[in-house]
């Protein structure tokens, strides 16, 4: 029993100092956080001193307005022409079969036509335009259209296809109003 009450001499004594490598890593980490905080502070200070966009525009227009008033000229009002925006009816089209389940796309789009485009031609060719867009969408897979580049490429492909049969004017851009893939 005397042996049980005796403290074990094989047990290591608790070191009074911590691991020096751990302490060194903690000091380096604290120093790195301080550097990051310093640069963040400097960046925020620099951004607060930067002029506002509205202020820059006012400064840019101020000399122009003063010059106009000094010369006595009256400003001519700009005539803004309405863009030829032609809305398309909604599309619901099956996509090309991939590895997974059947997928489809719902699309609402508006065509921006050139200034010389004529609305009667667009109305007459609307079924042909819809057929072209449906045919193009049927060849696409969902994975292709989910990427930003895929949507941009789809716009270019639709534009080129529609422009190939238009006589007066051309499609300059396509705006997606809604684009949903299920």
N, C-alpha and C positions, 0 to 999 in steps of 0.2 A: 503494500500500500504506500509505502514511502516513495516508491518509484512513480506512482500515479500523481502525487501532489507536486513532485518536482517539475519545474518548467523544463521543457525540452531544449536541450542545448543545440540540437540540429536546426532549429527554426532560425531563419535569417533575421537579423535585426532590421527594423524598418529604417530605410535610409531617410535622412533628414532633408536631403536635397532632391529635387525633381530631376527628371531626365533632361540633360542639357540640350539635346536635339529638339525636343518638344518645345522648350523655352525659346530656342532660336527660331523655330518655325512660327511661333506665336508673335514674336517681335517683328519678323519679316511681314507677316500678315497684317499686323496693325499698321506698320509703315506703309504698306501698299494701299490699305483702305484710306489712310490719311492723304496719300497722293491723289487717289481718285476723288476724294472729297474736295481737295484743293482745286483740281481742274474743273470739277463740276461747278464750284463756286465761281471761278473765273469765267466759265462759259455763260452762266446765268447772268453775271454782271455785264458781260459783253452784249448779250441779247437784250438786256434792259436798256442799254444805251443806244441800240440800233433804232433808227427812225421807223415809224409806222408807214405802211404802204400808202395810206390815205394822205399822210403828211408829204410823202415824196411826190405824189401826184399833184397836190396843191402847189408845191414848190415848182414843179415842172410847168404847170399851166399858168402860174403867176407872171413870169416874164412874157409869155405869149399874149396874155390878156392885156398887160400894160403896153405892149408894143401895138396891139390892135387899137387900143383907146387913143394912144398918142398919134397914130396915123389917121385916125378918124374913120377907119374902115368899119363897115358893119359886117358881122359874121354872117356867112351864108349858111343856111340850114342844110344839113346833109339829107338827101333823100334816101331813105332806107327802103330797099326793095324787098318785098316778101319772098322768102325762099320758096321754091317749089317743093313743098313737102307733100308727098302723096302716101296716105296710110294704106296699108294692106290689111285685109281681113285676117282674123286669127287662124293660125295653122295648128293642127294636131296631126303629127306624122310619126309613123313607126320608124325606128332607127334600124340600121343593119344589125343582124343577129350576131351577138358576141358569144362568149362562153356562158354568160349568166342568163337570167330570165329576159323575156321580151321587154324592151324599153321603148319609150316614145318621147317626143319633144313637143312642147307647146310653145309657140312663138308668135309674138306680135311685133311687127316691124313697120317702119316708115322709111320710104325711099326719098332721098334728097336728089331731085332732078336738076339738071343744068338749066340756065336761064332760057335757052332756046327750046326747051322741051314743051310739048303741047299736051294739054290734058286730054283732049279727045283721043289721041293716039294711045295714051296710057290706059284710058278706059276701054278702048278696043282691044288692047293687048293684055288686059288684066288676067284673063284665063290662061294665056300663054306664060305670063310671068309667074302665076301661081303654080302652074304645072312644072315649070323649071325649078322653082324653089323646092317643091315637094320631091322632085326627082333627085335633086342634090342632097336633100336631107335624108332620103331613103338609103343613100350610100354611106352615110356617116355612122360611126359607132359612138356610143355614149362617152367612152374614154377619150375620144378625139375632141369632142365638143366641150368637155368639162374644163379643159385647159384654156387659158386666156388666148394663147396662140391659135388654138383650134377655132375659137369664135372669130378671131381676126381673119384667119384664112377662109372661113366660111363666108364672111362678108365679101372678101375679094373675089371668091369663086362665084358668088351670086351676082355681084356687079358685072364681072366679065361675061357671064352667061346672058344676063339680060341685055347688056350693051351690044351683044352680037346680033340681035335682031331688031333693035330700035332704029328707026329711020331719023326722026327728029329728036334731037337732044340725046342725053345719056344720063345714066345714074352716076352721081358723084359720090354718094355715101349712103350707107344703110345704118339706121339707128334701131337698136333693139329696144322695144318698149317693155317686153317681158320675155324671159327665156327660162323655161323650166324643163328639166329632164326627169322623167319618172321611169 
